[in-house]
């Protein structure tokens, strides 16, 4: 089974698991695991690894519309090189500080391959789920897509400085909190925009019609690749049409693009079916 099939298999056993994060009262909590072999190209610094790993969990908190409060991480490595360990912790601490959260430590383990598991928590009285989109709403995305694809290209060409810079994304906590006042559904784009739209459509029992010219893509990344590559950690949300002006007047600290509208069924790009393709663990 891939990750989606595994999650579907255990869904009935863990009904409180939630969407991007689980909701416990006013607290949201999420956990992620990343491995050097599959998630960090050669040239990725430990500082970037700490930033990106904790940032991925903070992005889940953001997608629930919650205020990120803290994070912890497991650091597993073949040896505890002091500079590498310190670099990881500094990266984890700095990404937390970027969004007003606090990095409060974690656990150390001896592993054959560098591996990290990260947990982030946040607070909200009104979490936003994937299941509230309604026909007639508009669908939006923050930032630009293809950032991680561009980073991988940079690593592949030996431009590790550029690759590391692109890998250190800002979790959209500020935008998520602001959008939560209006959004009917929301999630992050870690699996890619195409797959995110299918996941939202399934959860909300709806469809989408998206205009390709409205999709923001990082320079030098092909459009189709930006749609499916994933790992961009932007927010995909639906809004009532009347809320767009109100949201655009808010300082989200990131751009917001209206891609199209929510329909009764089907996921369409320029009128044609959009395949359910994206990042798969």
N, C-alpha and C positions, 0 to 999 in steps of 0.2 A: 504493500500500500504506500502511496505517497502521503504527504502531510494532510491534504484535504480529506482523503479517504479515511485516514486514521482519526481525524477530528470528528468526522461524521459517525464513525463506528462507536466512539465513546461519548457522543453528545448526550445520549439519554442517561448515562451514568453520572455525568457532571453537569446538571442543568444550570448551575450558577456560574459556569465558566465565562459567560458573557461574550462580547464581540472581540474588539482589540484588547480589552481588559475586563477583568471580573469586577463586579460591583458588590461591595460589602458595606451596607449602610451608606454613609457619605464618602466612603473610601473606595478608590479604584486601585487595582493591583495587577501587575503583569510581569511575565518572566520570559526571557529569551536566552538562547544558547548559540554561540558562534564558535567556529573552528578555524584555525589558521589555514588549513588546506583548502577549505571551500569558501571562506568568507574574506580572507585577507591576502591579496596578491603579494608576491615577493616585492619588497620595498616599502610595505606598509610599516610605519613605525609603531612601537608600543604605545606611544602617546596617542596616535590616531586610533589604534585599536581600542584603547580605553574610552576615548571620546565616542567612537562610532557604536561600540557595544552598548554603553549606557544610553547613548542617544537613541538607539532603536527602541529601547524600553520606554524612554521618555516620550517618544513619538506615539506609542500606544496610549499613554496617558492623555496626550494632546488630542487624540482622535475621539476620546470620550468627552471632550469639552471640560476636562478637569484641570485644576491648578496643581502642577507637579510639586511635590513636597520633599521627596527624598529618593535615594537609590542606593543599592548595594550590589556587589559583584563577587563572583567566584573567579579567582585567578589560578588557572592550572597550567603548569609548564614543566618541561623536563628538568629545569633547574631554576633557582631563584636568583638570576642575575640582578644585582642591586639597581643598576641603571635602567634595565628593562622594566622591573617592577615599579620603580619610582615613576617612570614615564607613563605606564599604564594608569597609575593612580592619579597622576596630574591630569591626564586626559579625561578620566572619569569625573574628577572634581571640577574641571573647567567647563565641561558641557553642562553639568548641573548648575554651576554658577550662571551660565549663559541664560538659563530659563528660570532662575530664582529658586532652584531646589538645592538640596544639600546632599553631597556624597558622604555616606556615614560608614564606609568600610565594607567588610565582606568576609571571605574565606579564602585560604590558600590550599592548593592541592598539587601533588606530584603527578603529572600526566605525561604520556608519551608525546603528545602533540599539544601545542598551545591551544587552550580551550577556555572560554569564559562564559559564564551564565550570569545574567544581570536581571535584577528586579527593580522596578520603579513603582512608587505609590503616589497617589494624588488625591485631591479632595474636591467633591462637587455634590451639590444637592439635586442637580438636574442633569444626569448623564445623558449623552446623545448616543443612541444606538443605530444600528444599520437598518432597522426595520420600519422607519417612519416616513419614507419618501412617498409622495402622492403625485399622481398624474397632474401635470400642470405646473409642478415645481420646476425650477431650473437646477441644473447640475453644474458645479463649479470645482475648480482645483486651485490650490495655492502654488505659488512659485513656478518653476519650470521642470519639465520632465526630461530625463536623460542624463542627469548629473552623475549618477553612478556609472553609467555606460561610458561617459566621457572620462571618468576617473580610471576605469579599467583600461581604456585606450592609452591614457597617459602612462600608466604603469607598464603596459606592454611595449611602449616606445622608449622606456627608460627615463621618462620625465617623472620621477618619483615625487619631487617636490609638488608638482601640479596634482598628481594623483592623490597625495595625502591631503592637500588643501581641499579638493573636491569631496573627499570621503568625510571630511569634518563638517557635516551639515548642521544646521540649527533646527532642533526639534520645534515644531510649530505650536508650542504651548500657548503663547500669547494669542495667536490667531484662533486656536481651538476654543479658548475661553470666550473670545469675542463672538465667534460664529455660533457657539452653543446657545446664545440668546435667541437665535433665529432659525438655526438648522433643524430640518426634520429628520435627517439621517447623516451619518458621517463615519468615515474610516480613514486610515492612512493608506498610501499608495505603495506600500512595501512590496506587494506582489505585482505591481504594474497597473497602469490605468485601465487597460482592457479587462484584466481579471477583476479589478476592484469594481468596475461597473457591473460585471456579472454577479459578483458577490452581493452588491447592494440590491440588484434586481431580484435575486433569489430571496434575500431577507425581507424585502419590502413588497414582494409579489407585484412587481411593476416592470417597466422597460425603460430604455433610454434612446434618445436620438441626439447624436453628437455631430457637430460640424468640425471637420478636421482643421479648417483654417483658424479655429478658435483655440486649438490646443497649443499651449506654450511649450516649446522644445528648446533645449540648450543648443547653442550653435555647434555645428560640426557633428551632430548626432542625427542619424537618419530617423525620419518620423516613425516608421513602423517599429524600429528598434526601441525608440523612446516609449512607445505605447506598451511594450511587453517586457522590457528588461527588468523593471522593478528596482527595489532598493533605493528609491528616491525619498521616501518618508515625507511626502507632501500630503496635504489633507484633501480628500475628495468628499464633497458634501452636497446636499440638496437644500434649496431655500425656496420659500414661497416667493413668487415674482415680486410682490410688493415689498419684500425685505431686502432686495438687492441694493437699492439706493441707501438704505439705512446702514447696511454692512459696509458699503464702499466709503461711507463717511467716517468709518472707524479706522484708527491707525492699527492695522494688523501686523505691521512690521514686515510685510511681505505682500507681493501682488496677488490679486484674486481674479481668475479668469472664468467667465461664464461660457461653458462648452456647448450647452444645448438644453434640452428639456426632458423631464420625466414623462413617459408615455405609459400606456396600458400594458404593453408587452413587447418583447424583443429588445435586443441591444444592437443599435444600428449606428454606423459611421458613414456619413454622407449618403444615407438611404440604403446602404448595404449591410448585411449582417456582419457584426464584429466578432471574430472568433474569441473564445474563452482561452486565451493564452497568456502566460505570465511566468513569474518566478515560482519554481516548485522546489521544495526542500527534498 
